[in-house]
């Protein structure tokens, strides 16, 4: 298994999750520019990375 690549995926997912948290917080405070689809894009990318991590972890043998 390529642990360096897996580590990078974990780090990237954490970055995206942090961005999503900030984005959601902006929505809570009534920022009008929030409804631009960014949250959907972030969630989609997080799901893609999570699926890739899952595959790598379960093929590690």
C-alpha positions as CSV (number, residue, x, y, z in Angstrom):
1,X,0.0,0.0,0.0
2,X,1.2,3.5,-0.7
3,X,1.0,5.0,2.7
4,X,2.3,8.4,1.5
5,X,-0.6,8.7,-1.0
6,X,-3.1,7.5,1.7
7,X,-1.7,10.1,4.1
8,X,-2.2,12.8,1.5
9,X,-5.8,11.7,0.9
10,X,-6.5,11.9,4.7
11,X,-4.9,15.4,4.8
12,X,-6.8,16.6,1.7
13,X,-10.1,15.3,3.1
14,X,-9.5,17.1,6.4
15,X,-8.8,20.3,4.5
16,X,-12.0,20.0,2.5
17,X,-14.0,19.2,5.7
18,X,-12.6,22.3,7.4
19,X,-13.6,24.4,4.4
20,X,-17.0,22.9,4.5
21,X,-17.3,23.7,8.2
22,X,-16.4,27.4,7.5
23,X,-18.8,27.5,4.6
24,X,-21.6,26.1,6.8
25,X,-20.7,28.6,9.6
26,X,-21.0,31.5,7.1
27,X,-24.5,30.2,6.2
28,X,-25.5,30.2,9.9
29,X,-24.5,33.9,10.1
30,X,-26.6,34.8,7.1
31,X,-24.0,35.5,4.5
32,X,-25.9,35.9,1.3
33,X,-23.1,34.7,-1.0
34,X,-23.2,31.2,0.5
35,X,-25.8,29.6,-1.8
36,X,-23.5,29.2,-4.8
37,X,-23.2,25.4,-4.8
38,X,-19.8,25.3,-3.1
39,X,-21.2,23.1,-0.3
40,X,-22.4,20.6,-2.8
41,X,-19.0,20.6,-4.6
42,X,-17.1,20.2,-1.3
43,X,-19.4,17.3,-0.1
44,X,-19.0,15.6,-3.5
45,X,-15.2,15.8,-3.4
46,X,-15.1,14.6,0.3
47,X,-17.2,11.6,-0.7
48,X,-14.9,10.8,-3.6
49,X,-11.8,11.0,-1.5
50,X,-13.5,8.9,1.3
51,X,-14.4,6.3,-1.3
52,X,-10.8,6.2,-2.6
53,X,-9.5,5.9,1.0
54,X,-11.9,3.1,1.7
55,X,-10.7,1.2,-1.4
56,X,-7.1,1.6,-0.4
57,X,-7.7,0.5,3.1
58,X,-9.6,-2.6,2.2
59,X,-7.1,-3.7,-0.5
60,X,-4.1,-3.3,1.8
61,X,-3.9,-7.0,2.6
